[in-house]
Amino acid sequence: MKQGGKKHTKPPLSLLLVEGETDEIFYNRIKAVSLPDCRAVVQNMKGLYNINQKIVDKIFRYLQEHRDERIRVYCCFDRESQYGEVPGFDLKWIKKRLKELGLTKTLSVDEIIATKQIESWFFYDINNIFVYLKVPRSKRNAKRYTPCKKYGYKDLQKLFEKNGKTYSKGNRAKPFIKKLNINKVVESCEELGEGVKLIKSQANDLTNHLFPSRKRKKK
């Protein structure tokens, strides 16, 4: 496509690969609230089993189906512990395999990792969690859930049960996730905030970081 006599190249697409259905719902809210001006797609990896090959396969299929796209990939997973690593996840192997396959339209692959689970990030908006659960003001103890990275799925489940509700992963969590103040979570959570900044900073950059010999020439 040409505009004004100059070749027009659209910005790369940000492909956000997430671990499960809860993450898919949450990151679609991130996309809508924090990344409204970015070309982004959220795709569910449906678990961490054989995760490295699944990521490579997902990228390969996406590029096969969208031959006019250049993509930046973001692996958005849970560390599952406060200090450990994402089970089985190997970013170096993924990059190496993409190079071996010559998937040159993959401009970069980065990670956005939650310590310890995505539910840990929800606790950054503890006040809206209390509101959703209709906890009386006199019984709200926000300090009880700091630092947020110490808490996760089981803690959120217990808090829900204590207040007569059930927290379940997946589509059942959608009404709750819709009540979260996404701006507050992004601003308060360093990991997520840095991830959003990274996506924004690369949203219009066509420089190929994975295949550096294919850098786009500046005009």
Steps between C-alpha positions, in 0.01 A plus 500: 500500500626848417399823663630831369740319267674322789482136589284448808596220740262424784634465856584151631233305680553419868415133556432443870521129586333425832487193719129438543144630483527727807812659351323540166217694663739715702735581210208590276412760763864616497478527123179706516601731786879531485578425135212660305730640233704182451428230244477202733352151512468279810524123448451225758772232522273283719761404756876466530530141377769479230491880510810581294396295198142625534624860480707428190205320339264787586734755343550285190125453449424866561751611239370240254148633543601868498772527237483878488587539870819561692461408865647562842433213739442540874491186718271586791524223759500429876818422686290282736723593794649812655858420403498220243467495123211427268482118486664374181516841332824563307512831313848436358388170346194667348708775336753245375225286346334797331835590342548141384159510335579834338187671631640842414167678542534439875670823604547415868393266781472634855355382828257655749507278808271514804640431846357270604167471319275734306273508807792662684455800272129522584594579860642836387136607479399349833249779566293405195526135602344598833231698317424206270470269801290759688734490798388756764742794524567421865634157399720605208868451577694588186838477675430133565572433130832678458741438343269371229759262352470283811136423422341306218217279383444314827499822702245660267291183517504512882405869502205428273388204712528706818251741349255246365617483139703263286799600292551277199749538220381548144179647368338502843755759610401741223244706700757545778787592266274758332473679835876541544653843451748408227679835513563454872631146452735606218627804692553307824647175364860545384508183289180578314577871473839431341337250265242751382773763451701252292204419275428869450866584429519236226151548357618696196858374478574288194861433602563126496656409836488125445663516155724809538635474146151587379469839667269738322683785336414845625384749240 
